[in-house]
Structures are given as structure tokens and as C-alpha cells.
């Protein structure tokens, strides 16, 4: 599991975009978004850097929390 800090995530639309980006990369991933703390817990077989790259590509820079 990876916990990522996503500072630019602030609303329901952002949450949906983050979830969609991760699920596009790994359809079997589990994504739990915490808007209040601007974090996402992701369970995926993809490497953390691939998750970060997928989020960067849709405008949500992320880093390990």
C-alpha cells in the first residue's frame, strides 16, 4: 500500500479525478481518498512512482506521505 500526499486535491471532482487516474493505470487497485488531509491510500501492484506519474499526468502532483 502507498500513501500519497496530494496537496492540490480539495473537492469531490478532484477525488474523482484521482481515483480515475489510478484505476486507469491499475483497474484492480483500491483507492481511499481523504480530502480533509489531502491524501490517498492506494493498494496496487504498480510501483509507487507509476502511481505518482499517473496523478501528475492529470494535474495532481503527488509525493509519498
C-alpha positions as CSV (number, residue, x, y, z in Angstrom):
1,X,0.0,0.0,0.0
2,X,1.2,3.5,-0.8
3,X,0.0,6.7,1.0
4,X,0.4,9.7,-1.2
5,X,0.1,13.4,-0.3
6,X,-1.8,15.3,-3.0
7,X,-1.8,19.0,-1.9
8,X,-3.9,20.2,-4.9
9,X,-6.8,17.9,-4.2
10,X,-9.6,19.8,-2.5
11,X,-13.1,18.8,-3.7
12,X,-15.2,15.9,-4.9
13,X,-14.2,16.5,-8.5
14,X,-10.6,16.2,-7.5
15,X,-11.3,13.0,-5.7
16,X,-13.0,11.5,-8.7
17,X,-10.1,12.5,-11.0
18,X,-7.5,11.0,-8.7
19,X,-9.5,7.7,-8.4
20,X,-10.0,7.6,-12.2
21,X,-6.3,8.2,-12.9
22,X,-5.2,5.3,-10.6
23,X,-7.9,2.9,-11.8
24,X,-6.9,3.7,-15.4
25,X,-3.4,2.6,-14.6
26,X,-4.5,-0.4,-12.5
27,X,-8.1,-1.4,-12.8
28,X,-7.7,-3.7,-9.7
29,X,-6.4,-1.0,-7.4
30,X,-8.1,0.1,-4.3
31,X,-8.1,3.9,-3.7
32,X,-9.2,5.5,-0.5
33,X,-9.1,9.3,-0.7
34,X,-9.0,11.5,2.4
35,X,-9.9,15.0,1.2
36,X,-9.5,16.6,4.6
37,X,-5.9,15.6,4.8
38,X,-5.3,15.6,1.0
39,X,-4.0,12.1,1.0
40,X,-4.8,8.9,-0.9
41,X,-4.1,5.4,0.3
42,X,-3.6,3.2,-2.7
43,X,-3.3,-0.6,-2.9
44,X,-1.9,-1.6,-6.2
45,X,0.6,-3.9,-7.9
46,X,2.1,-0.8,-9.7
47,X,5.2,0.8,-8.3
48,X,4.7,4.0,-6.3
49,X,6.5,6.1,-9.0
50,X,4.0,4.8,-11.6
51,X,1.1,6.0,-9.3
52,X,2.7,9.4,-8.9
53,X,3.3,9.7,-12.6
54,X,-0.4,8.8,-13.3
55,X,-1.5,11.6,-10.9
56,X,1.0,14.1,-12.3
57,X,-0.4,13.4,-15.8
58,X,-3.9,14.5,-14.8
59,X,-2.7,17.6,-12.9
60,X,-2.4,16.3,-9.4
61,X,1.3,16.3,-8.3
62,X,1.8,13.8,-5.6
63,X,4.5,12.6,-3.3
64,X,4.9,9.8,-0.7
65,X,3.2,10.9,2.6
